Amino acid sequence: MKIMINTIKDILEPEIEIFVSKLRGKIVVPSATDYNNSRKVYNGMIDKHPGMIVMCVDVADVMASVNFGRENNLLVAIRGGGHNGGGLGVCDDGLVIDLSGIKFIRVDTSDDTVRIGGGNLWGEVDHATHPFGLAIPAGIISTTGVGGLTLGGGVGHLSRKYGLTIDNLLEADMVLADGSFVTVSAKQNSDLFWAIRGGGGNFGIVTSFKFQAHKVKTVFGGPTLWPIEKTEEIMKWYQDFINNAPDELNGFFATLIIPGAPFPEHLHNKQFCGIVWCYTGDMAKAKEAFEPILAINPLFEHIGEMPYPSVQTLFDGLFPPGLQWYWRADFFNELGPEVRAKHLEFGSTIPTPLSQMHLYPISGAASRVAKDATPWAYRDARYAGVIVGVDPDPANADKITKWCKEYWEALHPYSAGGAYVNFMMDEGEDRVKATYGDNYERLVTIKSKYDPNNLFRVNQNIKPMLK
Ligand SMILES: Cc1cc2nc3c(=O)[nH]c(=O)nc-3n(C[C@H](O)[C@H](O)[C@H](O)COP(=O)(O)OP(=O)(O)OC[C@H]3O[C@@H](n4cnc5c(N)ncnc54)[C@H](O)[C@@H]3O)c2cc1C
């Protein structure tokens, strides 16, 4: 069945008025003075013009918006933190359901669980949980949305110790495509609970998440850097080291340029390979844990004890909203000699100071979850790799895109096949299938049950079965 897509212009004014009367939040339309600001997402390369943005403030607003979008055959995008590389939190012409007004965080100290609104950002969560000595595994930039990051998986500094973000999700409240409201958990609507732990925003809009938090207050970590010429040697060492390291020690590998302050001047604008560490074990033993790392003689290190929110915000200043971003990603099992040589080659030709490559370890607790326990199929891959071309100047968009694509193309033949969905741009159905692997068919079945007309399609889309 071919579904007709309308635009907001096809909807009569009285119908829009009825919709608005059901909202506590406001709508933003193209004629509004705050329209241009409201349609922006984190990636400055994305320039989409929705027909209407609904700034939801509660679940009732989300239900009304879903019903309005469905009844009028609109293209519907859901925006959590707006960080998605491919700009999947916004769309042209259609309806953006913005969740940034749905924010609340409640820490329950009786069982160390945390209830969070569908529009919260991770920095807000860290701020709220830190005074209780608690943390939830998340990503490495604090302005990222809880919604998109969680629904795609969630890789970060605590992955080796406490697993992916989805491994710590206990429950979620959702508004489904038919406008109904459900709570999902291992005990209620367990098919949906399975699907949202990696399947993205395909199944409905999450208005609240409940997570298990962990006792993490102070960590020991920071970056260690080596000259780019040492990439092959350091990557080989890293591979052996991280795969045998205790779960308490996480470290992601990077090729990068040091753009400027706060790093010392002699490092500025030079290429490096480096590792960003985060140790969550006994602080009295932290220095001992870092002895083998410092024995590899980094050219520069800035490691030490810090509050957990500090490691979570280390790179926020480098990456403000509005930069141009081009993303490419893959999972890897091995960092063999050919792979290491490619990293040296492309790491030496990083085109702009903010462009980088990261390899996040998928080991420790993150790898001990069965491949079919959640949609996140690559539990046995050792690394989630991502290459980002980044620059403030739109004139450099082609340059960063070309480097990123060429780097990716050189490495892809050595990859495990798919990529972490949250590190992908809009790359088409085959890439989505490759990413979910053997879990794809189960996702299609659940999608067909809860969203048979694919209302939620502005995402890494899992297409429902044709009716
Ligand atoms: C600078 C930067 C650093 C990053 N670092 C990491 C990292 O360390 N680890 C990691 O795992 N990822 C990381 N990411 C990737 C990040 O996980 C994705 O960009 C993610 O999509 C962002 O979620 P969001 O809510 O901010 O995005 P949005 O653009 O708002 O949404 C992304 C997708 O999720 C859907 N969505 C969002 N919220 C909801 C909701 N409540 N209910 C239903 N669907 C929803 C949207 O419809 C869209 O399809 C990073 C991204 C950036 C830009």
The ligand as an SDF file (V2000), in Angstrom:
LIG
                    3D

 53 58  0  0  0  0  0  0  0  0999 V2000
   29.1370   15.2640   19.4760 C   0  0  0  0  0  0  0  0  0  0  0  0
   28.4760   13.9340   19.5750 C   0  0  0  0  0  0  0  0  0  0  0  0
   28.9900   12.9570   20.4080 C   0  0  0  0  0  0  0  0  0  0  0  0
   28.3960   11.7140   20.5100 C   0  0  0  0  0  0  0  0  0  0  0  0
   28.9210   10.7740   21.3510 N   0  0  0  0  0  0  0  0  0  0  0  0
   28.3050    9.5850   21.5070 C   0  0  0  0  0  0  0  0  0  0  0  0
   28.7850    8.6310   22.4370 C   0  0  0  0  0  0  0  0  0  0  0  0
   29.7730    8.8480   23.1210 O   0  0  0  0  0  0  0  0  0  0  0  0
   28.1200    7.4600   22.5540 N   0  0  0  0  0  0  0  0  0  0  0  0
   27.0180    7.1860   21.8240 C   0  0  0  0  0  0  0  0  0  0  0  0
   26.4560    6.1180   22.0040 O   0  0  0  0  0  0  0  0  0  0  0  0
   26.5460    8.0680   20.9280 N   0  0  0  0  0  0  0  0  0  0  0  0
   27.1620    9.2540   20.7590 C   0  0  0  0  0  0  0  0  0  0  0  0
   26.6900   10.1580   19.8480 N   0  0  0  0  0  0  0  0  0  0  0  0
   25.6140    9.7570   18.9510 C   0  0  0  0  0  0  0  0  0  0  0  0
   24.2610    9.9620   19.5920 C   0  0  0  0  0  0  0  0  0  0  0  0
   23.9620    8.8170   20.3540 O   0  0  0  0  0  0  0  0  0  0  0  0
   23.2110   10.1200   18.4880 C   0  0  0  0  0  0  0  0  0  0  0  0
   23.5110   11.2800   17.7720 O   0  0  0  0  0  0  0  0  0  0  0  0
   21.8010   10.1620   19.0250 C   0  0  0  0  0  0  0  0  0  0  0  0
   20.9190    9.9680   17.9430 O   0  0  0  0  0  0  0  0  0  0  0  0
   21.5080   11.4780   19.6920 C   0  0  0  0  0  0  0  0  0  0  0  0
   20.2770   11.4530   20.3380 O   0  0  0  0  0  0  0  0  0  0  0  0
   19.4270   12.8030   20.4500 P   0  0  0  0  0  0  0  0  0  0  0  0
   18.2100   12.5140   21.2400 O   0  0  0  0  0  0  0  0  0  0  0  0
   20.3150   13.9050   20.9010 O   0  0  0  0  0  0  0  0  0  0  0  0
   19.1330   13.0450   18.9250 O   0  0  0  0  0  0  0  0  0  0  0  0
   17.8630   13.4280   18.0330 P   0  0  0  0  0  0  0  0  0  0  0  0
   18.4620   13.9770   16.7770 O   0  0  0  0  0  0  0  0  0  0  0  0
   16.9010   14.2500   18.7710 O   0  0  0  0  0  0  0  0  0  0  0  0
   17.2040   12.0240   17.7520 O   0  0  0  0  0  0  0  0  0  0  0  0
   17.8890   10.9620   17.1590 C   0  0  0  0  0  0  0  0  0  0  0  0
   16.9290    9.8560   16.7660 C   0  0  0  0  0  0  0  0  0  0  0  0
   16.3100    9.3230   17.9440 O   0  0  0  0  0  0  0  0  0  0  0  0
   14.9070    9.5320   17.9140 C   0  0  0  0  0  0  0  0  0  0  0  0
   14.4940    9.9510   19.2650 N   0  0  0  0  0  0  0  0  0  0  0  0
   15.1160   10.8460   20.0580 C   0  0  0  0  0  0  0  0  0  0  0  0
   14.4910   10.9260   21.2430 N   0  0  0  0  0  0  0  0  0  0  0  0
   13.4500   10.0630   21.1830 C   0  0  0  0  0  0  0  0  0  0  0  0
   12.4280    9.6870   22.1020 C   0  0  0  0  0  0  0  0  0  0  0  0
   12.3630   10.2020   23.3220 N   0  0  0  0  0  0  0  0  0  0  0  0
   11.5180    8.7600   21.6930 N   0  0  0  0  0  0  0  0  0  0  0  0
   11.5920    8.2080   20.4650 C   0  0  0  0  0  0  0  0  0  0  0  0
   12.5420    8.5250   19.5610 N   0  0  0  0  0  0  0  0  0  0  0  0
   13.4470    9.4460   19.9280 C   0  0  0  0  0  0  0  0  0  0  0  0
   14.6800   10.5870   16.8640 C   0  0  0  0  0  0  0  0  0  0  0  0
   13.4570   10.4640   16.2390 O   0  0  0  0  0  0  0  0  0  0  0  0
   15.7940   10.3250   15.8670 C   0  0  0  0  0  0  0  0  0  0  0  0
   15.4420    9.3120   14.9700 O   0  0  0  0  0  0  0  0  0  0  0  0
   27.2470   11.4220   19.7430 C   0  0  0  0  0  0  0  0  0  0  0  0
   26.7200   12.4050   18.9090 C   0  0  0  0  0  0  0  0  0  0  0  0
   27.3200   13.6460   18.8150 C   0  0  0  0  0  0  0  0  0  0  0  0
   26.7710   14.6690   17.8890 C   0  0  0  0  0  0  0  0  0  0  0  0
  1  2  1  0
  2  3  1  0
  2 52  2  0
  3  4  2  0
  4  5  1  0
  4 50  1  0
  5  6  2  0
  6  7  1  0
  6 13  1  0
  7  8  2  0
  7  9  1  0
  9 10  1  0
 10 11  2  0
 10 12  1  0
 12 13  2  0
 13 14  1  0
 14 15  1  0
 14 50  1  0
 15 16  1  0
 16 17  1  0
 16 18  1  0
 18 19  1  0
 18 20  1  0
 20 21  1  0
 20 22  1  0
 22 23  1  0
 23 24  1  0
 24 25  2  0
 24 26  1  0
 24 27  1  0
 27 28  1  0
 28 29  2  0
 28 30  1  0
 28 31  1  0
 31 32  1  0
 32 33  1  0
 33 34  1  0
 33 48  1  0
 34 35  1  0
 35 36  1  0
 35 46  1  0
 36 37  1  0
 36 45  1  0
 37 38  2  0
 38 39  1  0
 39 40  1  0
 39 45  2  0
 40 41  1  0
 40 42  2  0
 42 43  1  0
 43 44  2  0
 44 45  1  0
 46 47  1  0
 46 48  1  0
 48 49  1  0
 50 51  2  0
 51 52  1  0
 52 53  1  0
M  END
$$$$
